[in-house]
């Protein structure tokens, strides 16, 4: 386990230092486009990874309740350590992910880049998408990685191959969001954040009709494969959300979108 110094001056535990710093830039996008978080809110963090989002929430808001889900054991172990750093006694973590049914499913874990881990490997089957995402991340991160501008783009495909090298299939537990709501007796969800590498549509499909009523805001990352973006937009509009869609600067050339949904 390593440590990473974040842009805000704090230190967190991580598997990859560069990835932790990249996640900090990524998480900053969740606070934009009308998303409103207040002291005392309840936030569900789907695809928590090492907990950068919960770390930021715990620093910025008082008495905030966080339920974070991360199914990959090695990533979950790091998340456990980072939760302790926040000293937020309302920060709860669950060792499973979300889907449209309760099941066990193989997740491909990438030890060299844990954030790419997914139960939907088709999102990275096209190496060009990953190459574009990596290129954009390098360009966006040059303020903190000054040396990155000296990496020739010719090397990018080799770096991508290394990031995906030595992948491991891990059988992980997945449940529905309604299962989480019932088990934790949740009466409100002020923000539902979903970033689960291609499983976002299934997460929404796993919400029972009655449980949509308690969800006030959603921010989710969408991998637009096989028309998933349009399906997700339709689901959210049918449940009374007003939507804004944006692309992060680092992902502007990819098929990855952020949707901000507010009732």
N, C-alpha and C positions, 0 to 999 in steps of 0.2 A: 504494500500500500504506500502511495506517495502523498506528498502535500503540494498544493497549488496556491500561489498568491494571486488573489483576484484583483480586478481593477479597482474595487472599492476599498482595498487595503486589508481585507480579511483573508484568512487562510482556511482552506477546506481539505479534506482527504479526497483522494482520487485514485484512479487506475492510470490515467494519462493526464499529465499536467497541461499539455496543450489543449486537450479535449475539454478539460474543466474550464479553462479560460474561454474557449469557444462557446461552451454552454452558457456562460455568464452573458455573453453578447446575445445569444439566442433568447434567453429568458427575459432580457430587457424588453423584447418585443411584446410580451404578454401584457404589459402595463399601458399599452397604447390603444388608440382607436375606440375611445369611449368606455373602456373597461374601468369600472370603479370598485375599488377595494377599500374597506373601512375597518377600523378597530372592531374586534368581536365577530368578524365574518367567519363563515365556514367555507373552506376551499378543498376541493378534491383534485389531487394531482395524479393524473393517470399517465404512467410512463415517467415516473419521477427521476429515473436514473440515479445519480449520486446525491440528488436533493438540492441542487442549486436554487431552484424556484422556492422551495420551502425555506431555505436559508435566507433568501432576500425578503420573503414575506415576514419571517420572524424578526428580522431586523427593523423593518419599516412600520409594522403594525403591532398594537398591543392586544393581548387576549385573543389572538387569532387561532382558530382551530383548523388544523391541516390533517387531512387523511391522504397519505401518499402511497401509491402502489408501484411495486417493482418486482417482476417475476424472476429475474435472473439472479441466482444465488450469490455470485461473486460481486455483482453490482449492489445487491441488497446489503451485503456485509459492509460496504463502504458507506451506503446510505445510513445504516445504523450509527456509525461513528459520527457522521455529520449532523444527525439529529441531536445527538448529545451536545455538540458544540453550540447549538442554538439556545439551549436551556429553556426551550418552549415546552412546557408540560402538557400542552394541547396538540402536540405534533405526534400523530400516530402513523406508523408505517405498517403496511400489509405485504407479505411475501408472495404476492400473486399479481397477475395482470387482469385485464378486462376483455370480455368478448360478448357475443350475443347468446351464449349458453355457458353453463358451468361444465368445464372440461379440462383435460390435460392435453397439451399440444406441444410439439417440438418448436423450440425457438433457436434460430441460428445465432450463436454468440460469437462475436468477432473480438478476440482478446486484444488485438492491436488498435481497435477502435470500438469500444463497447457501445457507444451511442448508435451505431448502425445495427445493432442486434434486433432481429425481427422474426415474427412468426409468418411473415409474408415475404419470402425471399424474392418474389417477382419484382419488388420495387427496386432492387439493386441488380437484377439480371442484366439490365442495360447499363453497362459501365459508363456510358456517355453521361447519363444523369448524375452519377456519383462524381464523375470528373468535373462536371459543371458546378456541382455543389462544393466540391473541394476548392476549385479555382475561385469561386465567389467568397468562400470562407477565408481563404488566404488573403485576398484583396481587402476584405472588410477588417481583417485582424492586423493589418500592417501597423496600426498605431501602437499595438502592444507587442507585436512580433516584428520589430523593425527589420530583422534579418530576412524575413520571408520574401521581401521584394527581390532578393538576390537568387531565389530558386528559379532556375530556367523552367519554363512551361513544358519543355521537352521531357522533364523528369516526372511530371504529374502522373502519367499512366503507370509508371513504375511504383510511385507512392500509393496509388489506388490499389494496385495488386498486393502490396505489402499490408495495407489496411485490411484487406479481405483474407489474408493468408491465415492458415491454421484455424479456420472456423470450426466450431463445435456445435453439435446438435444437443440441446438440453431439453428434457421434458419438463415443462413448467405448468403450474396450475393457473387456470383462467376462470374467472367468474363474471357474472353480470353486475352492472352498476346497481340494479335493484337489489341484488343480494347484499351488496355493501350497505345500501341505504337501510335495509331491514336489520342487518346484523348490528349496525351502529346506531339504530333508532334515530336516524337523521330527520329533522323537521324542516330543514332548509339547506340549500346549497347556493351560496352567494356567487361562487365561481367554480365552474367545472373546466379544468384545463386538461386537454387531451393531446398527447404527443407520443404515439405508440407505433410509429414506423409501419404504417399501412393497415393497422387494425382499427382505425378510427370509425369507419362505417359500422363495423360489428359492435363497437362500444355503444353507439347510439341505438342500434337495434336491440341491445340488451337492456333498454330502459322501459319499464312497464308504463302504460298510459298514465296511471295515477301518479307516478313519480316525476313525470315531466313538470307537474304543477309546482314543485318545490325548487326547481332550477331557475335561477335568475339570469345568469350570464354564462356564456361558454366561449372559450377560445381554443381552437383546435388547429392542428397542422394536418393538411390533406395532401396525400400523394394521389394526384389525379390520374389513376389508371382505371381503364374499363368504365369510364363515366362515373367514378365515385364522387367527384366534386358535385355534379348535378344531383345525384341521389341525396347527398348530405344537405345541400341547399334546400331541396324539396322537403326533407324531414324537418329541418329547423324552422322553415317558414310555416309548415303545417302545425307546428306547436307554438306559434305566436312570437317568434323571434324576428327582430330586424337585424339585417346582416350587413357587414362590411367585409370585403375581401382584399387582402394586400399580400404582396410578396416582400419578404425580407430582402434587403439589398444583396446579401450573400447568396440568395437563391433565385435571383431574378431571371436566370436563364434556364431554370429547371421547371418541372411540372409540379412543384411543391408550393402550396398556398397556405396562408393563415386566414382562417375565418373567425371574425369577431361577431358573436351573436348576443343580443341584448333584448330582453322583454320590455 
